[in-house]
Amino acid sequence: MDAVTLLGLSAGGLTTVSFLPQVIKTWRSKSASDISYGMFTLFSSGVLLWLLYGIALAAPPIIIANAVTLVLALTILVLKFHYQRRRHEPVE
């Protein structure tokens, strides 16, 4: 593995793992009231485009990091929707 690929995997790994604390906190607290639908929707859309870009370039660091990040970001959105419905909170 060359240095550039290792750099890309390291960068992608760190930015992806940064979402785990939020997913865990949201899961444990059963609340996502402070999470913005708008921000996470825009962010998830951007990550999807990065994933498609990585696929077009056949760049494993971009593909792996953005696929995992997309799953984590969408998990947060799904949990927010689920917990709001359970509490009958208005959707933003």
C-alpha positions as CSV (number, residue, x, y, z in Angstrom):
1,M,0.0,0.0,0.0
2,D,1.4,3.3,-1.0
3,A,1.7,6.4,1.3
4,V,-1.1,8.3,-0.5
5,T,-3.6,5.5,-0.1
6,L,-2.6,5.1,3.6
7,L,-3.0,8.8,4.1
8,G,-6.5,8.7,2.5
9,L,-7.5,5.7,4.6
10,S,-6.3,7.4,7.8
11,A,-8.1,10.6,7.0
12,G,-11.3,8.8,6.1
13,G,-11.1,6.6,9.1
14,L,-10.7,9.4,11.6
15,T,-13.5,11.5,10.1
16,T,-15.8,8.5,9.9
17,V,-15.1,7.3,13.4
18,S,-16.0,10.8,14.7
19,F,-19.6,10.0,14.1
20,L,-19.7,7.0,16.4
21,P,-20.0,9.1,19.7
22,Q,-23.1,10.8,18.3
23,V,-24.7,7.6,17.2
24,I,-24.0,6.0,20.5
25,K,-25.2,9.1,22.5
26,T,-28.4,9.2,20.4
27,W,-29.0,5.5,20.8
28,R,-28.5,5.5,24.6
29,S,-30.4,8.7,25.4
30,K,-33.2,7.8,23.0
31,S,-33.3,11.5,21.9
32,A,-32.1,13.4,19.0
33,S,-33.9,16.6,19.6
34,D,-30.7,18.7,19.2
35,I,-29.9,17.1,15.8
36,S,-30.8,19.3,12.8
37,Y,-32.7,17.5,10.0
38,G,-31.5,20.1,7.6
39,M,-27.8,19.8,8.5
40,F,-27.8,16.0,8.5
41,T,-29.8,15.8,5.2
42,L,-27.4,18.2,3.4
43,F,-24.4,16.4,5.0
44,S,-25.7,13.0,3.9
45,S,-26.3,14.3,0.4
46,G,-22.8,15.6,0.2
47,V,-21.4,12.3,1.5
48,L,-23.4,10.4,-1.1
49,L,-21.9,12.6,-3.8
50,W,-18.4,11.9,-2.4
51,L,-19.2,8.2,-2.5
52,L,-20.2,8.4,-6.1
53,Y,-17.1,10.4,-6.9
54,G,-14.9,7.8,-5.2
55,I,-16.7,5.0,-7.2
56,A,-16.1,7.0,-10.4
57,L,-12.4,7.3,-9.5
58,A,-12.2,3.7,-8.2
59,A,-10.5,5.2,-5.1
60,P,-10.9,2.8,-2.1
61,P,-10.2,5.4,0.6
62,I,-12.9,7.7,-0.7
63,I,-15.4,4.8,-1.2
64,I,-14.8,3.1,2.2
65,A,-14.8,6.3,4.3
66,N,-17.9,7.8,2.6
67,A,-19.9,4.5,2.6
68,V,-19.4,4.1,6.3
69,T,-20.0,7.8,7.0
70,L,-23.2,7.7,5.0
71,V,-24.5,4.7,7.0
72,L,-23.7,6.5,10.3
73,A,-25.2,9.8,9.3
74,L,-28.4,8.1,8.0
75,T,-28.6,6.1,11.2
76,I,-28.7,9.4,13.2
77,L,-31.4,10.7,10.9
78,V,-33.5,7.5,11.3
79,L,-33.1,7.6,15.1
80,K,-34.1,11.2,15.1
81,F,-37.3,10.5,13.1
82,H,-38.0,7.4,15.2
83,Y,-37.6,9.1,18.6
84,Q,-39.6,12.1,17.5
85,R,-42.5,9.9,16.4
86,R,-42.4,8.1,19.7
87,R,-42.6,11.4,21.7
88,H,-45.0,13.0,19.2
89,E,-42.6,15.9,18.8
90,P,-43.1,18.1,15.7
91,V,-40.8,17.4,12.9
92,E,-38.6,20.4,12.0
